[in-house]
Amino acid sequence: MTNMHDIKTRIKSIRDTKQITNAMRLISASKLKKARRQLEATLPYFTKVKSTIADILIHSSNVDSIFFDLRHDKVGKKKGYLIISGDRGLAGSYNHNLMNFIEEVLGGDRSSLLFVAGQMGRAYLFEKGYNVDISFDYHVQDPTIFMAREIAEMIVKYFEDGILDEVNLIYTMMKSSIQFEPQIIKLLPLDPQDLLKDTDIRVTQSDIDDLLIYEPSTDAVLAVLIGKYIKGFIYGAFVESFTSEQTARLTAMDNATTNADKMLHQLSLQYNSARQAAITQEISEIVSSITALK
């Protein structure tokens, strides 16, 4: 029979663990609400930037922007990946699923340059021998517009200088409050059709003939807007990934708290059973002693 002292020790340990998991669940829920508010507050602005770029493409002819340069003729095109992983563990299968997706996308490619945000992804990919840029050190917790602008400016410069010919973004997108999965999106070069397909703008011949003049030039205006667009996309991906991580952690901690309650209930039954057995044994010993004295 299990010792009552051992059972009490386990009960105390599980109660302490439950307090931690419950606290982490509440923290994740709070951060989740904050992240959602951030995204909803800034999303209309970046949606407008995207529609403005689409409008310029429709009303301009002979756009010659470096951001639409596919570089088909270049030999040995260099790829880069901006990866947004988790900063911490205890988030269920969140980081595991993301790492599996990244390795599947890379297919063993150790030459592509990886810009990894988040401690979990950076440590994992570096240990696996991938070409991780160690100087790129950004956290995923509490993403900001300022951070997204820094990253966007760096990536744009790498593309403009020809250091990278293609830049992809890998992050976790929330499909619902309980479903999220890794995604890969091409950041650069841009595809005009992708910019047009998600807008409400409909192209007609009169639109194409009705050219507008932009100052100082169409390419200069596009350069400014595309920089803002990439910044907005990166910021949205950071918030989406951060939201997904918090959701995964909230679910994991909620499950852990529920399991702790179940274990405490079972241990309480064991403790009461052991206590009852001990009392019964004491009564039996007393009765045996009295009988022996007679």
QUIUR-V346536 format. One record per helix or strand. SS is the DSSP state (A for helix, B for strand). FROM is the first residue (numbers start at 1). LEN is the number of residues. If there is no record, write none. Layout:
SS_FROM_LEN + SS_FROM_LEN
This chain:
A_4_55 + A_66_3 + B_79_6 + A_94_13 + B_113_5 + A_119_9 + B_132_1 + A_145_16 + B_166_9 + B_180_9 + A_192_6 + A_205_5 + A_218_76
